[in-house]
Amino acid sequence: MWSCFPQSICYCPINACMLGSHCDRKKPQLVASNDRFCRFLEEYCPVVTETYYPTIWCWEGRVQTLLRPFITSRPQVQYRNELIKTADGGQISLDWFDNNDSLYYPDASTRPTVLLLPGLTGTSKESYILHMIHQSETLGYRCVVFNNRGIAGEELLTPRTYCAANTEDLETVIHHVHSLHPSAPFMAAGVSMGGMLLLNYLGKTGRDTPLMAAAIFSAGWNVFESIESLEKPLNWLLFNYYLTTCLQSSISRHRQMLEKLFDMDLVMKARTIREFDKQFTSVMFGYRSIDDYYEDASPCRKLKSIGIPVLCLNSVDDVFSPAHAIPVETAKQNANVALVLTSCGGHIGFLEGIWPRKCTYMDRVFKQFVQAVFEHGNKIFSM
């Protein structure tokens, strides 16, 4: 059982919750070693210190995970699509929300920009992405969504898709966006696998990035532990098999391109994410074994090297990221990292209120932290 973290983990006056216990204690646990970062969050992102009340009829993590896509609203967003070329001859689809009607930042050259990274098979159409854009719109910010290769309707020009460990495409996107708006404040937010990819990029680049800060939601910290959790019978039935079919569907329309290098019949027979990664993902990116890929894809290995402020939100009842695999001790060794851990919320769930259609706890964390960084970030950048 996941035990309560002592309050001394963070030198802030924040009450601890008994993580892993029933949801009658709902104050999130803030894990951070940096006094200044703690005070910054308390003052400008107070939602991380407030009690989180999950929807009373949606208390269990798996229920939150399953219901969020059906319950939450889908704000209307008009995108401008851009296809950019990669060094290997491929292409990446970016969906821009320019927010040209911004009253707070009418000058597009200095309008703050948020790069959004969806989850495993997610695109700019996911409800959680739409909500992040809606929150950013109210603050006057611009957003751009990084759709992984071949996932958003564009053609696959080379026999290569994406994975959580290889950051080359993300590096290309970040360089491209920054080159278009070099004077605009720039940060990123990643969800689930998008958060893992962003963490791996930040661990690789350290301070050598144009990003000011990053927000991470429901990332899987240790892929071995995540996969083991998802292979438990009930979790396989509810999540693993469905996600495997989504992965297969995402590559099936590119079959003619991919079958040049892969036994697609074998790939399409996979019944778990592990089997899919063994036959497809690990092979595509040149790993000797699936274990080598999973080790490289696990952000917990790179957390110490992150060189910019990062806020990470996880729920300890998330079956995609088991509580015992959250790298609390490692996070305490990096002054740039803060973890916010709730006792309930599931995977990208965080539903709250009686009828949680419009806003989740995750949405509120995103909005407050992004605003805090763009408008008061100078108070933590000297850490």
Buried (B, 14 or more C-beta within 10 A) or exposed (E): EBEBBEBEBBBBEBEBBBBBBEBEBBBBBBBBBBEBBBBBBBEBBEBBBEEBEBBEEBBBBBBBBBBBEEBBEBBEBEBEBBEBEBEEEBBBBBBBBBBEEBEEBEEBEEBBBBBBBBBBBBBBBBBBBBBBBBBBBEBBBBBBBBBBBBBBEBEBBBBBBBBBBBBBBBBBBBEBBBEBBEEBBBBBBBBBBBBBBBBBBBBBBEEEBBBBBBBBBBBBBBBBBBBBBBEEEEBBEBBBBEBBBEBBEBBEEBBEBBEEEBEBEEBBEBEBBBBBBBBBBBBBBEBEEBEBBBBBBBBBBBBBBBBBBBBBBBBBBBBBBBBEBBBBEBBBEBBBBBBBBBBBBBBBBBBBBEEBEEBBBBBBBBBBBBBBBBEEBEBBEEE
